[in-house]
Amino acid sequence: MPVTIGNVNLYMGPHTLGAPDNLEETIVDFIEGAEKRLEIAIQEVDNWNIANAIIKAKQRGITTTVVLEGDYLKSYPGLKNPYREGGSLQHNREIMATMMRAGVNVKLDFNTSIFHQKFIVRDRVSVLTGSTNFTYTGVTNNLNHIFVIHDKKIAVLYYREFKEIMQGHFGKLNEGHDKIPDIEEVSEIPIKVLFAPDHNPEMEIMKQMAKATNRIDFAIFTFSQSSGIDDQMLLSARAGVKIKGVFENKAGNQKWAATKVLDRAGIDTYLASKLVHDEFPEKLGKLHHKLMIIDEQVVIGGSFNYTGPANALNDENIMIFGNLHETDPAKISKQKEFASYALKEVNRIIEVFGREVYT
């Protein structure tokens, strides 16, 4: 079961790898709850159960619009006979065609870099977002999280971003540079929403880290030395903040990764091993989280990897839950309850899948 604080929900998955929540079910249920509209911005869809939920929503009269990353609809290399079916990403193309035949308004992104969003606006009063792509691996083999927020003010922020996406104003082609949205309090949890590249999420993450006085925990798919976040992590460690985190195995072993730099500085770092664990029905594909917990009270998550391109070129979003300056004990308790759910999963990933970094 997710952690639920009023209208704020956090799901950690997938259950097929021992996490507490079923991510596919969460996405499908959210789509099925629509009464009027669905605006979906997603990098990739190859999961027929999720696609069928979208199609059925359209068939029962829901105004449904989907924006996809175009690169996930091509064959690599191109087919010698393009008139036959098959090739890489065939599922993606079949799903797109089926949605279009059902009358779903399907668009491809204009971003020459990566359209990396993962969000749904439902009836313009609820939002689903997080690190999870709408793929079979995303909800069964990859470690991911989902936020579901039932709040009109938050939904409006994502709807405005969706409108900009539909106009092609995002990524390298963004023309607006909107101001950072105000913090909104939902069920006594402050929530700050930022979109890349408009709002420079990297700087906001560094600012949140700079407030830490006790500990920083993280689970991250891609974490490069070019991000600046590793520099702030080193400064926080020198200031006495305890830091522990886990990287995706393959990405964490790249030359550009921050893994070894942090490990050599004495930061408690791990790689998520892909060894088979017989107790789980699926094998780990990727640690795909983009997740940080600060002082066991603030949670940062979403689609944003800790890289330069994610900050400057890709289309991304993050949510920040909590406020380290809060003084109301009741509000602090709610923030810590929310954060403890994420922290428990990060610790579980390290315990079950983690291996030490060898420098």
Salt bridges, closest charged atoms under 4 A:
GLU39 OE2 - ARG124 NH2 2.76
ASP71 OD1 - LYS74 NZ 3.47
GLU94 OE1 - HIS91 ND1 3.99
ASP151 OD1 - LYS153 NZ 3.29
GLU175 OE1 - HIS169 NE2 3.44
GLU185 OE2 - LYS331 NZ 3.40
GLU188 OE1 - LYS334 NZ 2.78
ASP198 OD1 - HIS177 ND1 3.63
GLU204 OE1 - LYS192 NZ 3.13
GLU204 OE1 - LYS207 NZ 3.79
ASP217 OD1 - ARG215 NE 2.81
GLU248 OE2 - LYS274 NZ 3.29
GLU316 OE1 - HIS116 ND1 2.71
GLU345 OE1 - ARG348 NE 2.84
